[in-house]
């Protein structure tokens, strides 16, 4: 089961999630990382859930077209849309305080 380490606002939150977990779906049903994860649409249209991957990016699928459209050059800095990621391995993420 994947361990998720989530950094935001100078705080660190850690939890174990089931395989094939999406953090935006979990936050939407008030499970970890709720209420710390900022998100909105859950469909890759708004980019509110953009996070920078600090560790574990090698286990993620390639960036999809929604992420390319919403994130642009931020992809090169390690940003991904949390709503587009289904986790099967450990990951460490950070989310900016303001979008």
C-alpha positions in Angstrom: 0.0 0.0 0.0 1.4 3.4 -1.0 2.6 5.9 1.5 1.8 9.5 0.7 3.7 12.4 2.2 2.0 15.7 1.6 3.6 19.1 2.3 1.7 22.3 2.5 2.0 25.6 4.4 5.1 24.4 6.3 3.3 21.3 7.6 3.8 17.6 6.6 1.0 15.1 6.5 1.6 11.4 6.0 -0.8 8.5 5.5 -1.0 5.1 3.8 -3.6 4.7 1.0 -4.9 1.7 -0.9 -3.4 0.9 -4.3 -5.0 2.7 -7.3 -6.0 5.7 -5.1 -6.7 9.2 -6.4 -6.1 11.9 -3.8 -8.7 14.3 -5.1 -11.4 11.5 -4.9 -10.3 10.8 -1.3 -10.4 14.5 -0.4 -13.8 14.8 -1.9 -15.1 12.1 0.4 -13.3 13.8 3.3 -10.4 11.3 3.7 -6.7 12.0 3.7 -5.4 14.5 2.5 -8.6 16.4 3.2 -8.8 19.3 4.2 -5.2 20.1 3.1 -5.4 19.3 -0.6 -6.7 22.2 -2.7 -8.8 21.0 -5.6 -12.0 21.9 -7.5 -13.2 20.1 -10.6 -11.4 16.8 -10.4 -11.3 16.5 -14.2 -8.1 18.3 -15.1 -9.8 21.5 -16.3 -9.0 23.9 -13.5 -5.5 23.0 -12.2 -6.4 23.9 -8.6 -4.9 20.5 -7.5 -1.5 21.1 -9.1 1.2 19.6 -6.9 5.0 19.3 -7.3 6.2 15.8 -7.0 9.2 15.6 -4.7 9.8 11.9 -4.8 8.2 8.9 -6.6 7.6 10.5 -10.0 9.4 7.6 -11.7 6.4 5.4 -10.7 3.8 7.7 -12.2 2.3 7.4 -15.7 3.5 9.8 -18.4 2.0 13.4 -18.3 -1.3 13.4 -20.2 -2.8 16.0 -22.5 -4.8 17.6 -19.7 -1.7 18.2 -17.6 0.2 19.5 -20.6 -2.6 22.0 -21.4 -3.1 23.1 -17.7 0.5 23.1 -16.4 2.6 24.0 -19.5 6.2 24.8 -18.4 5.5 23.8 -14.8 5.7 20.2 -15.8 9.5 20.7 -16.2 9.5 21.8 -12.5 7.9 18.5 -11.5 4.3 19.6 -11.3 1.4 17.2 -11.9 -2.4 17.4 -11.5 -3.4 15.3 -8.5 -6.8 14.6 -10.1 -5.1 12.8 -12.9 -2.9 10.5 -10.8 -3.9 7.1 -9.6 -1.3 6.1 -7.0 0.2 2.6 -6.8 3.6 3.5 -5.3 5.0 5.8 -2.5 4.9 9.5 -3.4 5.9 12.8 -1.8 4.1 15.9 -2.9 4.0 19.6 -2.1 1.3 22.0 -3.0 1.7 25.8 -3.1 -0.4 27.7 -0.5 -1.9 29.9 -3.2 -2.8 28.8 -6.8 
